Amino acid sequence: MLWLIGCGIWEPKDMSLKAYEILKTADKVYLEDYTSKTAITKNSLEELLHRDVISLNREKVENYNWLLEEANSKNIALVIKGDVFAATTHYSIYLASQKKGIEVEVIHGSSVFTAVGKVGLSLYRYGMVVSLPHPSLFPTYPTSPFEKIKKNLKNEMHTLVLLDIGMKAIEGLNLLEKYLGNVKIVVCYGLGSKNEKIFKGTIKDLKRRVMYLDDKATCFVVPAKRLEFYETL
């Protein structure tokens, strides 16, 4: 048996009661520990569950055949930050489990994809989601993320922009300014946490305000140029 468990947007207590009960009884509990920097960690989970939790890096999760083999004979739980299907690798694990005849169950959790509604823009008007990879990964930075944003703007749609692990808000703003100019933007830091911050304005306006933010879970929203009557910014 394999459980894919969305732990929620920020801390272990964001998980559902159903998720908690499963994690207390599973033979093994693994934590996917690389997609975002939140308060969901090996230590915080162990403190809540009073049991051992095994932390997994990107390589272990992406090469998941060993996980399926374990789930053939044991009750295995994989804890995922946010919601289970927010990353393609987790969806691949789900499909591979079904293909191999392994019983798999998904427990959903709160996610940035719905929490971003807090900025005042309709979730129904979002276009393609964009991920900004860290500049250190490329000798020449790819333009595809900004082409997607421009396409969304052309179609009068908002864009949710996810920052890569380790990228600070100021780094993301510098990239957007370089390729898009001084556009209006919303910066969301630590959504769902007690230190949550939401800033709105042009990139130049916001640079000074986000200088002090660290690399914890941050995302941007590039709004459509025209808002509906029920939207605020």
Helices and strands as residue ranges (DSSP letters): E 2-6, G 12-14, H 17-25, E 28-32, H 42-49, E 54-56, H 58-62, H 65-71, E 76-80, G 84-86, H 88-99, E 104-107, H 112-115, G 116-119, G 123-125, E 130-132, G 135-137, H 144-154, E 159-163, H 169-180, E 184-189, E 197-202, H 203-210, E 218-222
